[in-house]
Amino acid sequence: SRTSSFSRVLIRGLAVDEVQRMVEAAAGQEVQSGLTVAVGHQTEGNPLFVQVVLRYLVEEGLLVRQEGSRAGLGDASVEGVAGRIPEGLRNVIGKRLSRLSQKCNRLLAVASVIGREFPLALLQSVAQVSDEELDASLEEAQSAVVIEERSSIVGIVNYSFAHAFFRQTMYEEIIAPRRLRLHQQVARTIEQQYQARLEEHAVELAEHFSHSSDPSDLAKAVEYGEMAARRATAVYAYWEGAGHLERCCKYRKCWTLTTGRRCDLLLALGNALGLSREPRRVIDVVAPEALSQAEDLGDSTRASRACGLAVTLIYRTGGTEALRTSEAAQWVERADRYAKPGTVERAVADAFLALLRFYNDRSEEGVAHAGKALELARRLDDPEAFWQAAHAWLFLAKAPQHGEEVLGLADELAIRPRTGVSAPRLTSTMCEIGSTFLAWGQRGRAEEVWREMDEVAQRTGNPTALLFSMLANAIFASL
């Protein structure tokens, strides 16, 4: 580096396809892509770590031949294997860490509790060390390439462990009582340092407060977990939001939670899972459990919401044919039974009844229920319920005598605010708005609405929204 011709080459981890080639070369056979992705994620593409993990899988008999000539994990789960550090790899990492001073190791232990990445100010507050000791330990760890400085904004410095294995090894070497105390210290320090921006740090706060047996701490873990879920779903990260709510459901098993709160958590989880491509699990498991808890409470509102959730997903995944099934009929009848007059739940139940009656050869009853649902939803001014009722009306009221009324509703919806309406509901209704405009010869307006529908579909990535967008594109291609 003292010569003028010196240039630095930054060595990064292997990409997934490179890990695939390396693993298959070492295994002497083709390997399932799921295994490669798990190994690549765990090792971050570090060739030495890939080699050691693969050797571990072979020695433990976890790598077995599947799907003809491809090797996989057999009965072992990818998550379970990815969470382990093979002994050989632990020794390699241990040797690197053993070269560091005691003070440096103590500081890194605190950092490992904070996470893979840790802000300097937070580390110093929790570790309670002097500036001189902090600087010396960080320089030592950085020289050993155990940590690295991350890009930071002015006045804020962040570090991260150079590899997740370093952090995991340090973390697992802390005795459990100290680890729990550190998690609580970190959580309370984050609350103090980021009082005005707690939502931005909800994920970390939920994680740290969950490492406790204190009911008040676990209550905070649930509170911040729900906050993190709302933040994720607001930007269409439905899978991430569902993950946060799943963890909340696990936290609540450790402390006393009212049945109502448990039911609300399940309903929120069901909505997130339904949007994140796990509708069948909601229909078969989450909705029945939420309904059972609502019935135990004698709470008709929650019970009706649980039924509405199940029907929505049955219809969304199976289309109109699903409404002819006994499963759909049972859930709609329950929603109808529990919905109280003059409520949002009543409007939603009537919208479902409209579709159910129509597709079971009782079309006049179906249109009548759609009209009732629309009238009530308009009066209650609930965005999601109104768009749902509007969809039912536009979809079912095709007879000529409803023509002017249907066009008027399409005109209204075209300029109505979209706030508070889910992507699947929005796009399914917009598809009907466009169809109405086309039926009246207003192709330009149909194109405008369907362009917006396509933007929503692309932005959210929701499967239902994407299908409606594809349908609109196919119609225009046909025209």
C-alpha positions as CSV (number, residue, x, y, z in Angstrom):
1,S,0.0,0.0,0.0
2,R,3.1,2.3,0.1
3,T,3.4,2.1,-3.7
4,S,1.7,4.5,-6.1
5,S,0.4,1.6,-8.2
6,F,-1.6,0.2,-5.3
7,S,-5.3,-0.5,-5.7
8,R,-7.6,-2.2,-3.2
9,V,-9.9,-5.0,-4.2
10,L,-12.9,-5.5,-1.9
11,I,-13.7,-9.2,-1.6
12,R,-17.5,-9.7,-1.2
13,G,-19.4,-12.9,-0.6
14,L,-20.5,-15.3,-3.4
15,A,-23.8,-14.7,-5.1
16,V,-26.5,-17.4,-4.7
17,D,-25.8,-18.9,-8.2
18,E,-22.1,-19.1,-7.2
19,V,-22.9,-20.7,-3.9
20,Q,-25.1,-23.2,-5.9
21,R,-22.1,-24.1,-8.1
22,M,-19.8,-24.4,-5.1
23,V,-22.2,-26.6,-3.1
24,E,-23.0,-28.9,-6.1
25,A,-19.3,-29.3,-6.9
26,A,-18.5,-30.2,-3.3
27,A,-21.6,-32.5,-3.0
28,G,-21.0,-34.1,-6.3
29,Q,-24.6,-33.8,-7.3
30,E,-27.4,-31.3,-8.0
31,V,-28.8,-29.6,-4.9
32,Q,-32.3,-28.1,-4.3
33,S,-32.4,-24.3,-4.6
34,G,-34.0,-23.9,-1.2
35,L,-31.0,-25.4,0.5
36,T,-28.6,-23.2,-1.5
37,V,-30.5,-20.1,-0.6
38,A,-30.5,-21.1,3.1
39,V,-26.7,-21.8,3.1
40,G,-26.0,-18.6,1.1
41,H,-28.1,-16.5,3.6
42,Q,-26.5,-18.1,6.6
43,T,-22.9,-17.8,5.4
44,E,-23.4,-14.6,3.4
45,G,-21.5,-16.3,0.6
46,N,-18.2,-16.6,2.5
47,P,-16.5,-19.5,0.7
48,L,-14.8,-20.9,3.8
49,F,-18.1,-20.8,5.8
50,V,-20.0,-22.4,2.9
51,Q,-17.5,-25.3,2.8
52,V,-17.7,-25.8,6.6
53,V,-21.5,-25.7,6.7
54,L,-21.7,-28.2,3.8
55,R,-19.3,-30.6,5.5
56,Y,-21.4,-30.3,8.7
57,L,-24.6,-31.2,6.7
58,V,-22.9,-34.2,5.2
59,E,-21.4,-35.4,8.5
60,E,-24.7,-35.1,10.3
61,G,-26.5,-37.0,7.6
62,L,-28.8,-34.0,6.9
63,L,-28.0,-33.9,3.2
64,V,-30.1,-36.6,1.5
65,R,-31.0,-37.4,-2.1
66,Q,-34.5,-36.0,-3.1
67,E,-36.6,-35.3,-6.2
68,G,-34.7,-37.8,-8.4
69,S,-31.1,-36.7,-8.5
70,R,-31.3,-33.5,-6.4
71,A,-30.1,-33.4,-2.8
72,G,-32.0,-31.6,0.0
73,L,-32.4,-31.6,3.8
74,G,-34.8,-34.5,4.0
75,D,-37.0,-34.2,7.2
76,A,-34.9,-31.3,8.6
77,S,-36.2,-27.8,8.3
78,V,-34.3,-25.1,6.5
79,E,-34.9,-22.7,9.4
80,G,-33.6,-25.2,12.0
81,V,-30.4,-25.9,10.1
82,A,-29.8,-22.2,9.3
83,G,-30.0,-21.4,13.0
84,R,-27.0,-23.7,13.9
85,I,-23.3,-22.9,13.8
86,P,-21.3,-26.1,13.0
87,E,-18.7,-26.9,15.6
88,G,-15.8,-26.6,13.0
89,L,-17.0,-23.1,12.1
90,R,-17.5,-22.1,15.7
91,N,-13.8,-23.1,16.3
92,V,-12.7,-20.9,13.4
93,I,-14.6,-17.9,14.7
94,G,-13.6,-18.6,18.3
95,K,-9.9,-18.4,17.3
96,R,-10.4,-15.1,15.7
97,L,-12.3,-13.7,18.7
98,S,-9.8,-15.2,21.3
99,R,-7.1,-12.9,19.9
100,L,-9.1,-9.9,21.1
101,S,-8.6,-8.3,24.5
102,Q,-11.0,-9.0,27.4
103,K,-12.3,-5.4,27.3
104,C,-12.9,-5.7,23.6
105,N,-14.8,-9.0,24.0
106,R,-16.9,-7.5,26.8
107,L,-17.9,-4.6,24.6
108,L,-18.6,-6.9,21.6
109,A,-20.8,-9.0,23.8
110,V,-23.0,-6.0,24.6
111,A,-23.0,-5.1,20.9
112,S,-24.2,-8.6,20.0
113,V,-27.3,-8.1,22.2
114,I,-28.1,-4.9,20.4
115,G,-28.0,-6.7,17.0
116,R,-26.0,-7.3,13.8
117,E,-25.8,-3.5,13.4
118,F,-25.4,-1.2,16.4
119,P,-25.4,2.6,16.8
120,L,-22.3,3.9,18.6
121,A,-24.3,6.1,21.0
122,L,-26.6,3.2,22.0
123,L,-23.6,0.9,22.6
124,Q,-21.8,3.4,24.8
125,S,-25.0,4.1,26.8
126,V,-25.6,0.4,27.5
127,A,-21.9,-0.7,28.0
128,Q,-21.2,2.4,30.2
129,V,-17.5,2.6,29.2
130,S,-15.3,5.7,28.8
131,D,-14.6,7.3,25.5
132,E,-11.0,6.1,25.5
133,E,-11.9,2.4,26.3
134,L,-14.7,2.5,23.7
135,D,-12.4,3.9,20.9
136,A,-9.6,1.4,21.7
137,S,-11.9,-1.6,21.7
138,L,-13.6,-0.6,18.5
139,E,-10.3,0.0,16.8
140,E,-9.1,-3.4,17.9
141,A,-12.2,-5.2,16.7
142,Q,-12.1,-3.3,13.4
143,S,-8.4,-4.2,12.8
144,A,-9.3,-7.8,13.3
145,V,-12.1,-7.4,10.8
146,V,-14.7,-8.5,13.3
147,I,-16.7,-5.3,13.0
148,E,-16.8,-2.6,10.3
149,E,-18.0,1.0,10.2
150,R,-21.2,1.5,8.3
151,S,-22.1,4.6,6.2
152,S,-23.7,7.1,8.6
153,I,-25.4,10.5,8.5
154,V,-23.7,13.5,10.0
155,G,-23.1,13.1,13.8
156,I,-24.4,9.5,13.9
157,V,-21.9,6.6,13.7
158,N,-23.1,2.9,13.2
159,Y,-21.1,-0.2,13.3
160,S,-22.0,-3.8,12.3
161,F,-20.4,-7.2,12.8
162,A,-18.5,-8.2,9.7
163,H,-20.4,-11.4,9.6
164,A,-23.6,-12.6,11.3
165,F,-21.7,-15.6,12.7
166,F,-19.4,-13.3,14.7
167,R,-22.5,-11.7,16.3
168,Q,-24.2,-15.1,16.9
169,T,-21.1,-16.6,18.5
170,M,-20.6,-13.7,20.9
171,Y,-24.3,-13.7,21.8
172,E,-24.5,-17.4,22.6
173,E,-21.5,-17.1,24.9
174,I,-23.3,-14.7,27.3
175,I,-24.9,-16.5,30.2
176,A,-28.7,-16.3,30.1
177,P,-29.4,-14.0,33.1
178,R,-26.9,-11.4,31.8
179,R,-28.3,-11.7,28.3
180,L,-31.8,-11.0,29.6
181,R,-30.7,-8.0,31.7
182,L,-28.8,-6.6,28.7
183,H,-31.9,-6.9,26.5
184,Q,-33.9,-4.9,29.0
185,Q,-31.2,-2.2,29.2
186,V,-31.1,-1.9,25.5
187,A,-34.9,-1.7,25.2
188,R,-35.1,1.1,27.8
189,T,-32.2,3.0,26.3
190,I,-33.7,2.9,22.9
191,E,-37.0,4.2,24.4
192,Q,-35.1,7.1,26.0
193,Q,-32.9,8.0,23.0
194,Y,-35.7,7.8,20.4
195,Q,-38.7,9.0,22.2
196,A,-39.9,11.1,19.2
197,R,-39.3,8.2,16.7
198,L,-40.4,5.1,18.5
199,E,-42.3,3.8,15.5
200,E,-39.0,3.7,13.5
201,H,-37.5,1.4,16.1
202,A,-40.6,-0.7,16.9
203,V,-39.0,-3.9,15.5
204,E,-35.9,-3.7,17.8
205,L,-38.1,-2.7,20.8
206,A,-40.4,-5.6,20.3
207,E,-37.5,-8.0,20.0
208,H,-35.7,-6.7,23.1
209,F,-38.8,-6.5,25.3
210,S,-39.7,-10.1,24.4
211,H,-36.6,-11.4,26.2
212,S,-38.3,-11.1,29.6
213,S,-40.6,-12.9,32.0
214,D,-42.0,-9.7,33.3
215,P,-45.7,-9.3,32.1
216,S,-45.2,-5.5,31.7
217,D,-42.2,-6.1,29.4
218,L,-44.1,-8.7,27.4
219,A,-47.0,-6.3,27.0
220,K,-44.6,-3.8,25.5
221,A,-43.3,-6.4,23.2
222,V,-46.8,-7.0,21.9
223,E,-47.5,-3.2,21.7
224,Y,-44.3,-2.6,19.7
225,G,-44.8,-5.7,17.6
226,E,-48.2,-4.4,16.5
227,M,-46.7,-1.0,15.7
228,A,-44.0,-2.7,13.6
229,A,-46.7,-4.7,11.8
230,R,-48.8,-1.6,11.0
231,R,-45.7,0.2,9.7
232,A,-44.8,-2.8,7.4
233,T,-48.3,-3.3,6.0
234,A,-48.6,0.5,5.3
235,V,-45.8,0.0,2.7
236,Y,-47.3,-3.3,1.4
237,A,-44.7,-5.5,3.2
238,Y,-47.5,-7.8,4.2
239,W,-45.3,-10.9,4.8
240,E,-43.1,-8.8,7.2
241,G,-46.2,-7.5,9.0
242,A,-47.5,-11.0,9.4
243,G,-44.2,-12.1,10.9
244,H,-44.4,-9.4,13.5
245,L,-47.9,-10.4,14.4
246,E,-46.9,-14.1,14.6
247,R,-44.3,-13.1,17.2
248,C,-46.9,-11.1,19.1
249,C,-49.1,-14.2,19.3
250,K,-46.1,-16.1,20.8
251,Y,-45.4,-13.4,23.3
252,R,-49.0,-13.4,24.6
253,K,-48.7,-17.1,25.5
254,C,-46.2,-16.1,28.2
255,W,-48.5,-13.7,30.0
256,T,-52.1,-13.0,30.8
257,L,-53.8,-11.3,27.9
258,T,-57.6,-10.6,27.8
259,T,-59.5,-12.8,25.3
260,G,-60.5,-9.6,23.4
261,R,-56.9,-8.6,22.8
262,R,-56.0,-12.2,21.8
263,C,-58.9,-12.1,19.3
264,D,-57.8,-8.8,17.9
265,L,-54.3,-10.1,17.4
266,L,-55.6,-13.1,15.5
267,L,-57.8,-10.9,13.3
268,A,-54.9,-8.6,12.5
269,L,-52.7,-11.6,11.8
270,G,-55.4,-13.1,9.6
271,N,-55.6,-9.9,7.5
272,A,-51.8,-9.8,7.1
273,L,-51.6,-13.5,6.2
274,G,-54.4,-13.1,3.7
275,L,-52.5,-10.3,2.0
276,S,-49.2,-12.2,2.2
277,R,-50.3,-15.2,0.2
278,E,-51.4,-17.6,3.0
279,P,-55.2,-17.4,2.7
280,R,-55.8,-21.1,3.3
281,R,-54.1,-21.0,6.7
282,V,-56.4,-18.1,7.7
283,I,-59.5,-19.9,6.5
284,D,-58.6,-23.2,8.2
285,V,-56.9,-22.1,11.4
286,V,-56.8,-18.4,12.2
287,A,-60.4,-17.4,11.4
288,P,-61.9,-20.4,13.3
289,E,-59.8,-19.6,16.4
290,A,-60.7,-16.0,16.3
291,L,-64.4,-16.9,16.0
292,S,-64.1,-19.3,18.9
293,Q,-62.6,-16.6,21.1
294,A,-65.2,-14.1,20.0
295,E,-68.0,-16.5,20.8
296,D,-66.5,-17.2,24.3
297,L,-66.6,-13.4,24.9
298,G,-70.1,-13.1,23.5
299,D,-68.8,-10.5,21.2
300,S,-70.8,-10.4,18.0
301,T,-68.7,-7.7,16.4
302,R,-65.5,-9.6,16.6
303,A,-67.3,-12.8,15.6
304,S,-68.7,-11.2,12.5
305,R,-65.3,-9.8,11.6
306,A,-63.8,-13.3,11.9
307,C,-66.5,-14.7,9.5
308,G,-66.0,-11.8,7.1
309,L,-62.3,-12.5,7.0
310,A,-62.8,-16.1,6.1
311,V,-65.4,-15.3,3.4
312,T,-63.2,-12.6,1.9
313,L,-60.4,-15.1,1.4
314,I,-62.6,-17.9,0.2
315,Y,-64.0,-15.6,-2.5
316,R,-60.6,-14.0,-3.3
317,T,-58.9,-17.4,-3.8
318,G,-61.7,-19.4,-5.4
319,G,-63.7,-16.7,-7.3
320,T,-67.4,-17.0,-7.9
321,E,-67.3,-20.8,-8.0
322,A,-66.1,-20.8,-4.4
323,L,-69.4,-19.1,-3.4
324,R,-71.3,-22.2,-4.5
325,T,-69.6,-24.3,-1.9
326,S,-70.9,-25.3,1.5
327,E,-67.8,-23.8,3.2
328,A,-68.6,-20.4,1.8
329,A,-72.3,-20.7,2.7
330,Q,-71.5,-21.6,6.3
331,W,-69.2,-18.7,6.8
332,V,-71.6,-16.2,5.2
333,E,-74.5,-17.5,7.3
334,R,-72.4,-17.0,10.5
335,A,-71.4,-13.5,9.4
336,D,-75.1,-12.7,8.8
337,R,-76.1,-14.2,12.2
338,Y,-73.6,-12.2,14.2
339,A,-73.9,-8.8,12.3
340,K,-75.9,-6.3,14.2
341,P,-78.2,-3.8,12.4
342,G,-76.7,-0.5,11.4
343,T,-73.1,-1.6,11.7
344,V,-70.2,-1.9,9.4
345,E,-70.3,-5.7,9.9
346,R,-74.0,-5.6,8.8
347,A,-73.0,-3.8,5.5
348,V,-70.2,-6.4,4.9
349,A,-72.5,-9.3,5.7
350,D,-75.1,-8.0,3.2
351,A,-72.4,-7.6,0.5
352,F,-71.5,-11.3,1.0
353,L,-75.1,-12.4,1.1
354,A,-75.6,-10.5,-2.2
355,L,-72.9,-12.5,-3.9
356,L,-73.9,-15.8,-2.3
357,R,-77.6,-15.4,-3.3
358,F,-76.7,-14.3,-6.8
359,Y,-74.4,-17.3,-7.5
360,N,-76.9,-19.7,-6.0
361,D,-79.6,-18.8,-8.6
362,R,-81.4,-16.2,-6.4
363,S,-80.3,-13.1,-8.4
364,E,-83.0,-10.7,-7.4
365,E,-82.3,-11.3,-3.7
366,G,-78.6,-10.8,-4.4
367,V,-79.1,-7.4,-6.0
368,A,-81.5,-6.4,-3.2
369,H,-78.8,-7.3,-0.6
370,A,-76.2,-5.4,-2.6
371,G,-78.4,-2.3,-2.6
372,K,-78.9,-2.5,1.2
373,A,-75.1,-3.0,1.8
374,L,-74.3,0.1,-0.4
375,E,-76.9,2.3,1.3
376,L,-75.7,1.4,4.8
377,A,-72.0,1.6,4.0
378,R,-72.5,5.1,2.5
379,R,-74.3,6.2,5.6
380,L,-71.6,4.8,7.9
381,D,-68.8,6.4,5.7
382,D,-66.5,3.4,6.2
383,P,-64.1,3.3,3.2
384,E,-63.4,-0.5,3.0
385,A,-67.1,-1.4,3.6
386,F,-68.2,1.2,1.0
387,W,-65.9,-0.1,-1.7
388,Q,-66.8,-3.7,-0.9
389,A,-70.6,-2.9,-1.2
390,A,-69.9,-0.8,-4.4
391,H,-68.1,-3.8,-5.9
392,A,-71.1,-6.1,-5.2
393,W,-73.5,-3.6,-6.7
394,L,-71.5,-2.9,-9.8
395,F,-70.9,-6.6,-10.3
396,L,-74.5,-7.8,-9.9
397,A,-76.7,-4.9,-11.0
398,K,-76.2,-5.5,-14.8
399,A,-79.9,-5.4,-15.8
400,P,-80.8,-2.3,-18.0
401,Q,-83.1,-0.8,-15.3
402,H,-80.0,-0.2,-13.1
403,G,-77.9,1.3,-15.9
404,E,-78.0,5.0,-15.0
405,E,-77.6,4.2,-11.3
406,V,-74.6,2.0,-12.0
407,L,-72.9,4.6,-14.2
408,G,-73.5,7.2,-11.5
409,L,-71.8,5.1,-8.9
410,A,-68.9,4.5,-11.3
411,D,-68.6,8.3,-11.8
412,E,-68.5,8.7,-8.0
413,L,-65.9,6.0,-7.3
414,A,-63.6,7.3,-10.1
415,I,-63.0,10.5,-8.0
416,R,-63.6,9.1,-4.5
417,P,-60.5,9.1,-2.2
418,R,-58.7,5.7,-2.0
419,T,-57.5,6.2,1.6
420,G,-58.4,3.3,3.9
421,V,-59.1,0.8,1.2
422,S,-57.0,-2.4,0.8
423,A,-55.3,-3.1,-2.5
424,P,-57.3,-6.2,-3.4
425,R,-60.6,-4.4,-2.6
426,L,-59.5,-1.3,-4.5
427,T,-58.4,-3.2,-7.6
428,S,-61.4,-5.5,-7.8
429,T,-63.8,-2.5,-7.6
430,M,-61.7,-0.5,-10.1
431,C,-62.0,-3.4,-12.5
432,E,-65.8,-3.1,-12.3
433,I,-65.6,0.7,-12.7
434,G,-63.6,0.3,-15.9
435,S,-66.0,-2.4,-17.2
436,T,-69.0,0.0,-16.5
437,F,-67.3,2.8,-18.4
438,L,-66.6,0.5,-21.3
439,A,-70.2,-0.7,-21.4
440,W,-71.2,2.9,-21.8
441,G,-68.7,3.5,-24.6
442,Q,-66.4,5.6,-22.4
443,R,-63.1,3.9,-23.3
444,G,-60.9,6.8,-22.4
445,R,-62.2,6.8,-18.8
446,A,-61.9,3.0,-18.6
447,E,-58.3,3.3,-19.6
448,E,-57.6,6.0,-17.0
449,V,-59.1,3.9,-14.2
450,W,-57.4,0.7,-15.3
451,R,-54.0,2.5,-15.6
452,E,-54.4,3.5,-11.9
453,M,-55.4,-0.1,-11.1
454,D,-52.2,-1.4,-12.7
455,E,-50.1,1.1,-10.7
456,V,-51.7,-0.1,-7.5
457,A,-51.1,-3.7,-8.5
458,Q,-47.4,-3.1,-9.4
459,R,-46.8,-1.1,-6.3
460,T,-48.3,-3.5,-3.8
461,G,-47.4,-6.8,-5.6
462,N,-50.7,-8.2,-4.3
463,P,-51.6,-11.4,-6.3
464,T,-55.4,-10.5,-6.5
465,A,-54.5,-7.0,-7.7
466,L,-52.1,-8.3,-10.3
467,L,-54.7,-10.7,-11.7
468,F,-57.3,-7.9,-12.1
469,S,-54.6,-5.8,-13.9
470,M,-53.8,-8.8,-16.2
471,L,-57.6,-9.1,-16.9
472,A,-57.8,-5.4,-17.9
473,N,-54.8,-5.7,-20.2
474,A,-56.3,-8.7,-21.8
475,I,-59.6,-6.9,-22.4
476,F,-57.7,-3.9,-24.1
477,A,-55.6,-6.3,-26.1
478,S,-58.8,-8.0,-27.4
479,L,-60.4,-4.6,-28.2
